[in-house]
Amino acid sequence: MTADLAQFGLLLSVLLFLLLAALEALFPRRERSLPRLGRWRTNIMIILLDSLAVRLMGPIAAIGAATYATTHHIGLFNWLDWPLWLEFILALILLDLAIYGQHIATHKIPLLWSLHKVHHADRDFDVTTAIRFHPVEIILSMLFKSVLALLLGPSILAVFIFALILNLCAMFNHSNVQLPGRLDGMLRLILVTPDMHRVHHSTVVKETNSNFGFSIALWDRIFGTYVAQPGAGHDAMTIGLAEYQTTAPAKFWWSLKIPFGDPDQNSEKPSDK
């Protein structure tokens, strides 16, 4: 069953990635700062490394933790006699809230920020940005999800559905797709949209420290971290980190070295739009 779920999730993720990549090419929201080929090669190599890291975690990954919790009858939902549908919905909501909190922590705690900078260093914002995370951050994030699974005791299906929703929403809200303003306004009442999350990737520190949600858009409004639009506007805003406005973030090894001290920034300023 777990293997079938994993294959289904992978297929759905690949299909959405291809769809969003096509829509980005047809209806781009912004012009690129760097050539696509180099960035995509680096970002895809990073996700392959991340996938290997998670695979090597095996039973201590979130699904394994949920399986252990269910088998050994531990965790909140395994101690309650609530309807399964209610536990399922609550699990999705609580897990998403926890990831919102985790995201804030990656910006506030220096050690975690040194890892998270790899994601923010990307000078463009598209569907591949959603999968650009340092493998050490991915491992720590998975361990956090595993602890949540042990504490909450959600069903294996709830953990899988949550992870799938998180992945699909991250690809959607990082995509460089032009959405009609009215549609964006309606969607962001519930879901994080590309225009909403793009603000989070601004070089302006106040904007970087806003819009932390990945799936549910309500958390930012509830906890006062919501910024509707970038001050400079979406077309004029600068994406990435102010200290890395060169061609360097499109390089694989450079990106992996960011957490371990400033990598070599001796790269030319980009001229190819």
Secondary structure, 3 states (H helix, E strand, C coil): CHHHHHHHHHHHHHHHHHHHHHHHHHCECCCCCCCHHHHHHHHHHHHHHHHHHHHHHHHHCHHHHHHHHHHCCCCHHHHCCCCHHHHHHHHHHHHHHHHHHHHHHHHHCHHHHHHHHHHHCCCCCCHHHHHCCCHHHHHHHHHHHHHHHHHHCCCHHHHHHHHHHHHHHHHHHCCCECCCHHHHHHHCCCECCHHHHHHHHECCHHHHCCCCCCCECHHHHHCCCCCCCCCCCCCCCCECCHHHCCCHHHCHHHHHHHHHCCCCCCCCCCCCC
